[in-house]
Amino acid sequence: MLGEQEIRSRLSSIQLAVGQAAQALSAERNLPGELRDYIQKLDRQSDRISEILALRDPLRIVKLIDDMELLGSRARRVCTSGLQLSGQMKSAVNRMHNELFDFKQRLH
């Protein structure tokens, strides 16, 4: 299992990546509702990271990251479906998904 400091560091990186995707979302016009919904859900889940860390429950952390990675994967799929999206949007979603995917792999 990962150490507490590494978990905190990874979760902080995830919060930053989700925040960047949320910022890109607010700057983007004509986004599909599906992508907007995924990023907004991820943003809300990202807000829960601190409270889940305070509980010190590894199973909740794993569940949260699993759920977030699934949403990140769906958001990434929308971005790669050939839609006209800005480079900033695509980059933010890819970074967010990569952070989530990598951390999920390390947790399991």
Contacts in CASP RR format, 6 or more apart in sequence:
PFRMAT RR
TARGET T0000
AUTHOR 0000-0000-0000
METHOD contacts of the structure
MODEL  1
MLGEQEIRSRLSSIQLAVGQAAQALSAERNLPGELRDYIQKLDRQSDRIS
EILALRDPLRIVKLIDDMELLGSRARRVCTSGLQLSGQMKSAVNRMHNEL
FDFKQRLH
1 58 0 8 1.000
2 10 0 8 1.000
2 106 0 8 1.000
2 107 0 8 1.000
7 53 0 8 1.000
7 61 0 8 1.000
8 53 0 8 1.000
10 99 0 8 1.000
10 103 0 8 1.000
10 106 0 8 1.000
11 49 0 8 1.000
11 53 0 8 1.000
11 61 0 8 1.000
11 103 0 8 1.000
13 99 0 8 1.000
14 46 0 8 1.000
14 49 0 8 1.000
14 65 0 8 1.000
14 68 0 8 1.000
14 96 0 8 1.000
14 99 0 8 1.000
14 100 0 8 1.000
14 103 0 8 1.000
15 46 0 8 1.000
15 49 0 8 1.000
17 92 0 8 1.000
17 95 0 8 1.000
17 96 0 8 1.000
17 99 0 8 1.000
17 100 0 8 1.000
18 39 0 8 1.000
18 42 0 8 1.000
18 43 0 8 1.000
18 45 0 8 1.000
18 46 0 8 1.000
18 68 0 8 1.000
18 96 0 8 1.000
19 43 0 8 1.000
19 46 0 8 1.000
20 92 0 8 1.000
20 95 0 8 1.000
20 96 0 8 1.000
21 39 0 8 1.000
21 42 0 8 1.000
21 43 0 8 1.000
21 75 0 8 1.000
21 89 0 8 1.000
21 92 0 8 1.000
21 93 0 8 1.000
21 95 0 8 1.000
21 96 0 8 1.000
22 39 0 8 1.000
22 40 0 8 1.000
22 42 0 8 1.000
22 43 0 8 1.000
23 92 0 8 1.000
24 86 0 8 1.000
24 88 0 8 1.000
24 89 0 8 1.000
24 91 0 8 1.000
24 92 0 8 1.000
24 93 0 8 1.000
25 31 0 8 1.000
25 35 0 8 1.000
25 36 0 8 1.000
25 39 0 8 1.000
25 40 0 8 1.000
25 89 0 8 1.000
27 86 0 8 1.000
27 88 0 8 1.000
28 85 0 8 1.000
28 86 0 8 1.000
28 88 0 8 1.000
28 89 0 8 1.000
30 84 0 8 1.000
31 85 0 8 1.000
31 89 0 8 1.000
32 78 0 8 1.000
32 83 0 8 1.000
34 74 0 8 1.000
34 78 0 8 1.000
35 75 0 8 1.000
35 78 0 8 1.000
35 79 0 8 1.000
35 93 0 8 1.000
38 71 0 8 1.000
38 72 0 8 1.000
38 74 0 8 1.000
38 75 0 8 1.000
38 78 0 8 1.000
39 75 0 8 1.000
39 93 0 8 1.000
41 71 0 8 1.000
42 68 0 8 1.000
42 71 0 8 1.000
42 72 0 8 1.000
42 75 0 8 1.000
42 96 0 8 1.000
45 64 0 8 1.000
45 67 0 8 1.000
45 68 0 8 1.000
45 71 0 8 1.000
46 68 0 8 1.000
48 64 0 8 1.000
49 64 0 8 1.000
52 60 0 8 1.000
52 61 0 8 1.000
52 64 0 8 1.000
53 61 0 8 1.000
61 107 0 8 1.000
62 107 0 8 1.000
62 108 0 8 1.000
65 100 0 8 1.000
65 103 0 8 1.000
65 104 0 8 1.000
65 107 0 8 1.000
66 104 0 8 1.000
68 100 0 8 1.000
69 97 0 8 1.000
69 100 0 8 1.000
69 101 0 8 1.000
69 103 0 8 1.000
69 104 0 8 1.000
72 93 0 8 1.000
72 96 0 8 1.000
72 97 0 8 1.000
72 100 0 8 1.000
73 97 0 8 1.000
73 101 0 8 1.000
75 93 0 8 1.000
75 96 0 8 1.000
75 97 0 8 1.000
76 93 0 8 1.000
76 94 0 8 1.000
76 97 0 8 1.000
79 85 0 8 1.000
79 89 0 8 1.000
79 90 0 8 1.000
79 93 0 8 1.000
79 94 0 8 1.000
END
